[in-house]
Amino acid sequence: MDVLHVIHQFPPETNGGSESYTLALAKLQRGAGLDAQVLTGSMEWRPEIVVDRFEHDGVPVRRIHRDDSFFDHHVKAWHPGITTRFAEILREAKPSVVHVHQWIRLTSDLVATAHALGVPVVVQLHDVYTSCPRAFRARIDDPACSRPVSAASCWDCVPRYGYEARGELEEGVELFAASLRRELALAHTVLVAVPAIADLLSRTTGLPRDRYRTMTLGYEPRFSRLHKLAAPNAGEPFRFAFWGGVGRHKGVHVLVQAMARVCASGLPCELHVLGGIETEAYEKELRALAQGLPVTFHGHFTAEQLHATRPHCGVFPSTCIETFGFVLDECFELGLPCVTSDIGALPARSGGAGLATRAGDAGSLAEAMERIARDQALYRQLVAAIPAPSPNMAEHCRQVAAVYEAARTTPAPAPCAPEVPMARRLRFLMHQRDSAMGQLLPKHGIP
């Protein structure tokens, strides 16, 4: 095998951005003559570890089901059974390179396991999981957290079962942080999509900035058979649109609140929200906020359906730290300007083609939406500043191939983070076991 892609989830079980990217890359690699395969986790557990083998869209896939519950919890990031099974797969498949995209639902020592077997590893970070036990750097009191990952910073924010003492929570955070630091330290190359995210990860993990290499993601045009969208005509309603996964962290509720303010100003406008809504409760909240407003929820959509709404501007008010945002590539391919929040990769990537607003601030968002709709000169200026497109996937595939070649032929950098001793992992497992058993047994012990 030439390359084994390792990712937390994959089609047909899920179809998110990192899964779609990995599938597209693996298909192109196979088309170029490489034996590219995928190892994925699953959201479904089994009574024992099971590896399903199948083919999806021409790509051979192994799917591992863990044998425990709550496996997305950061304190269960390491699973010794998955570590053993992963080593067996590496010995059987003999990949020249392992390309790790995510650890969730697998185990937190993927790189260390491959490294011990002499297999070079390229890590590509699609998110900020390596710097945050909650995965998204979103605290209740700070939706775009920039604190360093540590017991002191994170113990009061991390997911918990509810009975843990502070010491156990702190120990879990520190073990999580140490494990992922070691993974990044052992990789031959660690790729991120934009410099701002590399800067953030370096500050929050404590790893040197040069441990992170920037490589823009490839983008395959979605609307190549369709014409660019036109600027608004005089007298027609200005059409705003959001598309993608409709979740709270995407700030869609803030957008609907802003839309109410824009409508109250007398501006003739519409808002189209395209994408599946993450929960029934959030959908109910959004529909209540949108009652009486010119807001249409379209649900799941195709590129053709997005194009048919004929938006004049894309609005992406994420309250989380986005690490790339393919929606901007789509927006610019359509010939549209955008409005974004002021955190993460979106404002940097939009450049002069967008307006940045304070994350989570409906007033700031409404003001920008009104400006872009009312000021025709500003609208033309933003459209004229649309940046050059990202590399297409074929060019990106060639760039990734060069990274693989370097991983195969040159030594990895000296590790810049210490090994996590097995004894430390086992001590924490015992701590977890005893604190859980303490909830089941009488205070005086076993009768």
N, C-alpha and C positions, 0 to 999 in steps of 0.2 A: 504494500500500500504506500502511496506517495504522501498523502496527508489525511489525518483523522481530525475532523472538526468536532469539538466537544462543546456542547451547549446545554442549557438547563431545560429547554423545551423546543419542540419542533413540530411542523405540520405532519399529519393532519390534526394533531391534538390542539395546537395553537398556531396562530398566524400573525404574531406581532412583528415589530420592525427588525429586531435582531434575528429572528427566525427567517424572515423573508430575505434578509441580506445573506445569511449563511447559505440558504438554499440556492439563491442566485449565483453566489460565488462558487459553490460546489458544482453546480451544473456547468458553469463556464469552464471550470478546471477540468471536468470530465470531457467536455467538448474539445479541450486543448490536448487531450491525451493523458491527463493525470488520473490516477486512481484515487479520487477524493471520496471519502465516506464520512458518515456522521455518527457520533455517539451522543445520545440525548438523555436527559432525565425525563421524568413524567410527573404529572400532578396526582397520579393514582398510585396508592401503595398496594403491596401484595403481602400475603402472610410470610413469604420468603422472597429474597432477592430474585428477580426474574429479568432475563434479557430477551426481549422480543426482537426478531430480525425481520425486516421488510424492505421494500423499495418504495420511495416516494418521488414521483416525477423524475424517474431515472437515476435517483441517488440512493445507494445502499445505506440503510439506517439500522443501527442497534439502539433500542430504547431500554434503559434500565429503570425498573420499578424498585424503589426502596421498600424495606420491610418494616418501616416504623411510621408512626403518625407524627404530625407537627414538624415535618422535615424541612419546612421553609424557615423555621425558627433559627436565628443566628447561633444559638447555643448547641444546635444539632447540625451545624455546618459540616463537621467531621463525622464520617461514618466508616469505621474500619472494614466493614464488609464490602462496601463499595470500593474502597481503596484496593482491597484484594482482587475484586472482580475486574477493576480497571487494569491492574497489572497483568492479569491473565489475558485480557483483550489485547494489550500492547504486545505481549509475547506471541500471541496467535497472529495478529494482523501485521506486526512488524512495520509500522508506519515510519517513513523517513523523517516526518515532522508532525508534531501534534499542535493544533491550532485551537487554543482554549478561548471560548467566548464568554463562558459563565460557569460558576461552581454550584449555584443553588440547585437543590434536589439531587446533587451528586455527592461530592465530598471536597473538603477544603484543602486537600493535599494532592491535587491532580498534577501540578507541575513538579512537586517533589517526587511523586511516584514515577513519572516519566524520566525525570532527571536521574534517579537512581538506576534506571534501566538503560541509561545512555541515549535516550531519545530527546532531541532538541525540541524546545517548546517556544512558540510564538503566542503571546497573550494579546487579545484585542478587547479593550474595555468599551462596552457599549453603554455603560452606566457608571454610577459612583458607588456601587456595592462594596468595592474593596476598601472604601473609607467610611462605611456607615452600616452598622448592624441593622438599621431599619431599611436599608437599600436605597432610599431616595433623598437622604439629607433633608428631611422635612420633620421638624419638631412642631408640636402644637403651638409653641410660643415663637417659632421661627421657621417658616416654610422653606427657607433657603439657607440652611445651617452651614456655617463655615468653620465650626469648631473642629479642632483635631480629634481624631478618633482615640478615645481613651476612657478609662473608668470614670475619671472625674467629670468629663464632658458628657458622657452618654448613659450613665447608670440609671438616671431618672427618666430616660426617654425610650429605652429599648423595649421591645415587646417582652411580655412576661406572662408566666402562668398565674401569678397572683399571690403566691405564698413565699416567694424567695426573699431572703434577707438581703440587705444592701451588699454585703460581702460577696454573696453568690452572683448577684447581678454584675458587680464590678469585675469579678473573676471571669465571667463569661465574655464581657466586652474585651478585656485584655487578651484573652485567648483567641478570640475572633480576629482582633487586630494583628496579633503576632503571626497567626497562621497565614493571613492574606499578605502581610508584608513579606514573609518568607517566600510565598509563591511568586510575587512580583520580582523579588530579588534573584530567584533562580531562573527565571525565564530568559531566553536569549534576547528577545525584543518585546517591549510592551508598547502597543499601539493605542493612541487615542485620536479622536477625529479633529479636535480643535485645540489650539494652544491654551485657551482659557481653562479648559478642563484639566489639561496637564498641570497647569499652575495650581489649580485647586487641589488636585490629588496629591501633589508634592507637599503642599502646605499641610494638608490634613492627615496624611499617612506618615510623614516624616522621612520619606524616601527622597533621595536626591532628584532634582528636576530632570537631570539627564537620563534617569531611568525610564522616562516617558518620551516616546517618539511620536510626533504628529504625522498622521496620514489621513487625508480627506477620504471619506467613504465614497465609493462609486455610486452613481445614480443612473438608472436606466430610464429614459424618458417614458412617461406614462401617457402622454397626449400627442404622440408623434403623428397620429392620423387625424388629429383635430386642429382647427385653427386657434390662434391666440385669441383671447377674449378682448372685447372692445372696452374702451373707456365709457363712462356713463354718458348717455345723451341728455340734453337739456330737458328738464321736466319729468324724467323717469325716476322712480325711487332708487336710491343708492343701495346696492345689495352687498352686505357684509356676509362673510361665510367663515365658519370654523369647520375643519374636517379632521378626522383621526379618531383615536379612542376617546370617548367622552367620559372623562373621569374628573373627580374633584381636583386632583393635582394638575389638571390641564386648565383650571380656572374658568370652566364654562359657566359656572354660576355667577362669577364676577362679570363675565361677558353679558349675560342676560340682564344683570342689574345695571350695567352700563347702557345697554340697549334701551332700558326704560328711561334713562336720563336723556339719551339722544332723541327719543321719540317725543319726550316732554318739551324739547327745545323747538319742536315744529318741523324738524327735518324729515322729509318723506324718505323712508328707508325700510329695509327688510333685513332680517337675519336668518341665514340658513345654517343649521347645525347638522352635519353629516357624520354618521358613525354610531356604532353601538354604544349604549350607555351602560356604565360599569355595574350598577345595581338598580334594583327596582326602587329603592328608597331615594337614590340620587335622581332617578328619572322623575319621580313624583315631585321632588323638590324643584327641579328645573321647570317642570310644566306649571307648577304653581307660580313660580316667579315670572313665567312668560305669559300668564293669563292676560288676555286683552292686548297683547303686543303682536306685531307682525313678525313672529318667530315661527319657523317651520323646523320640526325635528324629522329628518329624513330616515334615520336608522342606518343600517349597513348600506354601503354604496359601492358603485364601480366608478372608474375614472370617467366613463361616459356620462354617468348620472351627475357627478360633480360638475362636469363641463356644462351640462344642460341647465344647471341653475344660473349660469352666467353671472357669477359674482364679479364685483368690481374691486374687491379688496379682501385679502385673507387676514383673519384676526386670530392670534394664537397667544392668549394671555396666561401662559403656564405659571403656576405658583411654585412649581418644583424646578430643580436645576436640570434643564434639558442638556444632553451631551452632544447632540447634533441637530436633529429635526429635519427629516426628509420632507415634511410638509412645506418647508421653505423652497426646496428644489421644485416641488410641484407647483407652488404658488408662482415662482418666477418663470417656470416653463409655460404657465398659462398667460404670462405677461402682466401679472398683477403686483401692485405694491402690497405691503403688509403692515400690520400693527402687532407688536409683540410685548411681552413683559421685559423687564430690564435685568434679568438674571440668566445665568447659564449661557449656552452657546447661541441662542436665538438672536439677541441683539447684535452680537459680533458677526454672525453670518449674514444678517440682513443688510448690514452696512448702510449705505445711503438710500436703499430702496425701501426702508421701513421707518416707522416711528416706535420708539421704545417708551413704555409706560411703567409706572410703579407697580410691581407685582402685588396682586390682591387688592388694588385700589380702583374701585369702580369709577370714581370721579376722574382720576387720571386717564383711565381707559376711554371714558365717554368723551373727554376733551379731545383726545387724539382722533377718535373716530369722527367727531364733528369736523375737525380741521381737514382731515383727508377727504371728506365728502364735500365740504363747502368750497375749498380752495382749489380751483382747477389748475392753477399754476403749480401749486405744491404737488398735486396728483401727477402732473406730467413730469415734474422734476424727479419724483420718486421712481416712476416707471423708467425714466431714462437712466437711472442709476442701478438698475437690476444687474447684479454681478454676472460674470461669465459662469456658465454651468459647471457643476462638479464633473470630474472625469467620468466618462461612461464606464460601465462595468467591465468592458473588455480591457480598457486601459488600466483600470484599478486592479484587475486580475493580474496584469503584467507586473504592476508594482508589488503586489503581494508575493508573486513568484520570486522576485528579487530578494524579498525579505526571507523567504524560505531558503533560498540558495545560500544566503549569508549565514542562516542558522545551521545549515548542514556543513558548511565549510570553514567557519571561523568559531573560535571559542566564545562561550558566553562570558559576560562581564563577571568579575569576582562578586559573589553574593554580598549585598550591602545590608542584610538583616540576618540575625542569628536563627539557627535551627530551632524548631519547637520540639523539645524532648517528648518522647512517648510518655514518660512518667508524668509530665505535666498534664497531658491530655487525659490520662487515666485517673489522676487525682481529681480532676474536675468532674469526670463521669461519676466517681464515687460520691463527690459532694452533691451532685444532682440527685443521685439515687437516694442518698440518706435524707435529703430535704423533702423529696417526694414521699418517701416511706413515712416520714414524720407526720404527714397529713392523714395517713391511713391508720396508724397504730395509736393506741391509747398513750397518754402522756407517760404512764409508768412503764411502758415497754410491752414486749410480747407476753400475753397471758399464759 
